[in-house]
Amino acid sequence: MLGFVQSWFAPGANPIGVDFGSDCLRLAQVEKANNEFRLVAAASTDVPVHVRNDATARLAFFAESLRDMLHSGNFRGRRALLGLPASCMHIQHLRLPRMEEEALRKALPWEARGKLPIDPSHALLRHIVAGEVYQDQEPKTEVILMAARRDYVEQLLASAAKARLDVVGMDSEPKALLDCFSHLYRRKSDGEITNLFVDIGCIATRAMVAQAGKALFVRSIPIGGEHFSRAVSTALKIPLDDARLLRIKLCAAQPSGDEYRDKRALPAEIATAQSEAETAEASENDSFALLESGLRGAVQTEAATAVAVAEPPVVAQTPEDDDSPERRRVDDALREPLARLVEELVLCRRYHEATFPNRTVERLIFVGGEARHRNLCQSIARDMGIAAQVGDPLVRMGRISEAGLDCGLDRRVPQPSWAVAIGLSMGPVGTE
């Protein structure tokens, strides 16, 4: 059985990152040259609705689609790092007495019994030591345990083998996100900020609190894009597929920020004329224009934390587009599931801050397919009273790339849904 991560960096392009999402299969491959990452290949395909809830059909779809994507893409080699789908991963926080790493590893299966929905003896277990805490005035170790059914992992590996992938390791989605943004954001100030990553997917949302590239809290919340689409379908009395398409249409019609789009559309010769430092800093700031622009004039909380979010700049938009009866009806329909998601995120924040009171959450970073819905992200940030940004894995990445619009990558706007695939290909910080 392969470990979650093996030592897999070798000369040439990095392994292909394979993100088995609930609604989309994404492949990305990067290489590093002159201390800068460059995207060399990418491909994506939507998962048909009728196979999303059928594990056997979904694995068969992955195997067939992987073959086609590898054949038509410009990927270098067949070495790949698989992302363990969040849908099959169970997460449990444990507090154990302090002990050596080997002793901790042996104790986890016993400690997890009765706390996981699966038998630990039939699961692949991996853990993260979040830090030391005190409980009843005794020092304890806060451990984040991640478990997946062993038979499903074997089936996933078999599907990859059918596509003739040379699988060199597996990694969890939270770890891939950490690797992605640890590579991209290396300013001193970033290492001091405690971030709450909100990965809003099709079936569920993953919440992860992290600081300086280390996970402190991880949890899966069973609310995602499908729940939003069902709410719209019920409220507007339209089929689910129509509700999903309506949400996508409204998302495509919403503004994404003049400044961000214009700078990302600069000709290559103008971009290369700027110094590397200026380009990196400008790109990093512009990537978050979607929500940062709304921070102007925001009030301060008692803890002096900036509160998001006012409306961002309007781009090529008419009043009818922004406040149409259709948009208002959709917003009203989303109010209830969105309130439940915010409530769960607030509970995640409270648990973390009670566990690590000196590491309060200072910033939300939205990733995942649903992060492209600006109004959704703004509502969550405003209700939680925390400054927010949309995480773009293409920030500070070399502009020269063979991957473009044909694979679903438009570099003029943020691409939060690609964070896991790109993070998998980037690999852990410090192993390049």
N, C-alpha and C positions, 0 to 999 in steps of 0.2 A: 504494500500500500504506500502510495506517495505521501510525503509530508505536505503540509500546507505550503511551505516554501522550501526550495532547495537552492543550493548555490548554482545559479544558472547563467550568470553573465559570462559571455565568451566574446572573442573578436567578432566584429560585424554588427549588424543591426540587432537590437534587443529582441527577445521573444515576442510573439504576437500576444497581446492581451485579449482574452475572450470573455466577454461579459454576457452571461446567459440571463438576460432580463425577462420579466414576465410577459412584456409586450413587444420586446425588440431584442434581436441578437446583434451585438456590435463587436467588431474586430478592429483593433488599432495596433500599429507598430511604430515605434520611435527609434531613433538613434541619437547618440550624443557626440557632438564634435565641437571643439573649441569652447567647451564648458557650456554649451547650449543644446537643448533638445530640439529635434526636428521630427515632424510627423512624416514618415515615409510611405505609409499605406493605411487605409481605413476602408471599412465596408460595413453596411448595416442592412438588415431586412426585418420587416415587421412580423411578429408571431401571429398567425391567424387566430381569430377569436375562438374558434371551435376547438382549438387544441390547448388553450392556455390552462385549462383546469383538468386536463388529461395528461398525467405524468408520462405514460408510455408513448402517446402520440406526440407529446412535446419533445421527448428525447429523440424520437425518429425524425421529427422536423429539424432539430438541431443538426443531426448527423448529415442529413441530405443538404441542408442549407450551407453548412460549413464547407462541404466539397465544392459547391458552386461558387461561394464567395472567395475561397482560396484560389480557385481556377481563374476567376475573372479579375481578381485584384492584383496589385503589384507587390504582394508580400514577398519578403526575402526569406526563403527557407520555410520549414514547417514546425520549428520549435515554438511552443506556445505555453503560456501560463494561464490556467483556467481560473475564473472567478467562481467561487462556490455561491450558487444562487441564494439570495437572502430568503427566498420563499421556503427553502428546505433547512434553514439554519435556526436553531433554538438558542436563545441567550438567557443566561441566568447569572445574577450577581451573588457572590458568596463571600462571607467573612470568616476567615480561618485563622487559627493561631499562626504565629510566625514560624516558618520552617524553611529548610533548604529547598532549592528548586526541585531536586529529584524526589524528595519526600512529598512536596506539594503535588507533583504530577501523579504520584501513586495514590494520594489521598482524594483527589478530585472525583474519581468514579464513585467512591463511597459517599462522599459528601453530596453528590448530585442526585443520588437515589431519592425518588419521591418528589424532587423539585423540578425535574425535566419531564416533558410529555412523552419521552422515549426512554428506553432502557439504556443506561450509560454503557453497559457491556456490549450493546449492539450498535454503538455510535462511535464516530470519529470525534475525539475531543481535542480542542485547542483552547488555550487560556491566555489572558493578559493580566499581569499584576498591575493594578491601577495605582496602588500606593498603600501607605500605612495609615490606619485609622485607629481611633480609640473607642471601645465599646465596654461599658460598665467599668471604666477606668483601667481597662486592660488593652495593650496593643494588639491589633488584629491586622490581617492582610486583606485588603479589598481585591477580590479576584473577579474578572469578567470571564465567564465560561461560555464557550461557543461549541455547540454540538450539532452533528448532522448524522442521519442514518447511514450506516456503513454501506448498506446495499445500494442506496441511491448514489452515493459517491462512486461506487464501482460501476453502476450503470452509466453515470456521466462520463467516466473515463472510457468506457466501452464505446459510447457514441463518438467521442473524440477520436478514438482509434479507427473507427469506421471511416472517418473523414481523413484518415492518414496524417493526423497531427502527431507530432512528437512532443508529448506532454512532459514538461520538465518540472512541473510543480502546480500546486493549487494555493489559492489565497482567499481570504474572506473579503467581502465587499468593504467593510469598515477599514480594514488594513490597507486595501487598495486606495481608498479615498485619502487616508493619511499620507501614503507614499506620494500620491499625486501632488497634493498641496504642500507637502514638506519640500518637494523638489522646486516648486514654483515660487513660493513665498519665503524667502530667506532673509528678509530684513530683520534687524534686531528686534524691532517693535512687534513683528509678527510672532516671534517666539515667546513674548511676554503676555500675549492676549489669549484668553480662554475662549474658544469658539464652540458654539453649538451647531454642528452640521445637521441640516435637515434634508434628508434624502427622500424626496417624495416620489414614489414609484407608482406603478399601475395598481398593484394589489395592496401595498402597505407603505408605511413611512418608517425610515430608520433614523433614529436620533442618536447622535454621538457627540459627546463633549470631549474636547481634546485641547491640549496645550503643548507647544513645542514638539509636535509630532508624536505625542503619546496619548493614547486613549484613556480617558478617566471614567467614562460612562458610555454604555451602548445599550440600546433597547429598540425593539421592533414594535411599531404601533399598527394594528390592523385597519388602517384607514388610508386609502390611496385614490388614484385617479378614477378607478372603476366606481368607487363609492360616490364620487362627485358626479360622474356621468349618470349613475342610477338616480341620484337626487334630482337632476335636471330632467331625466326621462319621466319621473313620477310627477313632478310639478307641472311640466309643460304638456304631459300626456302625449309623448312622442316615443317611438321605438328607441331602444338603448343605443343602437348604432347611430341613429340620427342625433341623439343627445351628445354622443361622443364627437361627432363631426361638427356639431354646433359649437362646442367648447373649443375645438381646434380652430375653427373659423374666427371666433372672437379673439382668440389668442393671437392669430396671425394679423388681425386688424389693429391690435393695440400698439402704441408707440414703443420704441426700444431705445430712444435717446439719440438726438442728432450728433452729439459730440462723439459718442462711441462708434456709431456707424460710419461717420465721415472719416474718422482717423483709421478705422480698420480698412476702409476702402482706398487709402492712399496708394498710389503706384509704388511698386517695389523700389524703384530708383530713388524716390523721395524718402521712403522709410530707411533705406540703407545709408542715406546721407547723414542721418542723425547718429549721435554717439550711442554705443551699446548701452551705457548707463541710462541715458535719457530715454531711450526707447523702452528699456525694461521698466523704468519707473512709470512712464506715461501709460504703457500698456496695462500695467498692474492696476493703476488708478482707474483707467477708462473701463476696464472690464467690469467694474462695479458701479458704473454710472447709472445703471438701471434703478438701483435703490438708493445709492448714496445721494443722488440729486434731491431726493425727498427729505434729506436730513436738514436742509436749510430751514431755519425758523422753528425747528422742532423743540419741544419743551424738554426740561431736564427732570429726571427722577430725583428722589431724595438721595440716591447714591451717585448723583451727577452723571448718570449714564444717558447718552444721546438716545432719543426716542424716534423711531421711524413710524410713519412715513407719510409725508405730504405728497401730493401728486407731482410726478416728474414732468419734465418738459414735454410739450405736445409736439408730435412730429407727423406732418402730413395727415392731419386728422380733422374731421368735421364734427360739429356738435352732435350730429345724429349718430356718428360712429361711437362717440364716447358715452353718451347717455341715452341710447336708444331704448325703447320699451323692451326689446328682446334682451338686451344686455342686462337691464334692471331685473327682468324676470329670472334670468340665469343667476344673477348675483343673489337674489332672494332665495332661490332654490339651494344655493351652496351654503347658506348661512348656518344651517343646523350641523351638517357634517364638518364644516370648517370650525365651528365652535367646539365640537368634540375633539378635533385634532389639536386645537390650541390648548384645551384643558389637559390633554395627555402630555403635550410638550411642557406645559407649566409644571406638571407633576415630575417630569424627568429633571427639569431644572432644579426643583426643590430638593429632590433626592440627592442630586450631585452636590448642591451647595450645602446641604446638611452634612454630607460626607466629607467634603473638602471646603470648609467655610472660607479659606483664604484664596480660593480660586473661583470667584464668581463669574458667571457667564457674561461676557462683554459684547459678543457679536454673534449674529446668526449668519450662517453661510448656507444658502439654498443650492442643492444639486438634485440630479434626477430629472426624469422626463417632464414632470409637472412643474419644475422650477421655471420653465419658459412662460408660464402663466403669471405675468407680472402682478396683476391684481390679487391673485391668490397669495403670493409672497408678501405683498404689502399689507394685506389684512392680517396675516399671522404676525408680522413684525410689529404692527401698530398695536394689536391686542396684547402682545407680550411685553411691549415697551422696551424693545432692544434694537439697537442699530443693526441693519441687515444689508447683506450683499448677495449677489448671485455669483457662485463660483464657476469660473471659466477655466478649464484645463488647458486651453490653448494660449493663455496669457504667457508672455515671455518666451514663446516657442517660435523657432525660426519660421519666417513666413514662407520660405520656399518649401513646397510640398506637392506631392503627386496626388494627394487626396483633396477633393473639393466637393462641389455641390452635388455631384452624381452619387456620392455615398452619404449624403445627409449632413455634410459639414459646411456651414456658411460662416466664414471667419469674420464677417462683418458684425455678427451678433454673438453673444455668449452661447456656449455649448455645454451647459451643465450636465446634460444626459451622458456625455462622453467621459466623465471623470473616472469612472471605475475602469473602463477598458484601457484608457491612457495610463492610469495609475498602475495597472497590472504590468503594462509593457515597460514603464519606467523602472519599476522595482524599488526595493528598499533604499533609502538614503544611505550613502556611505559604502555601497557595494559595487559602485561602478568601477 
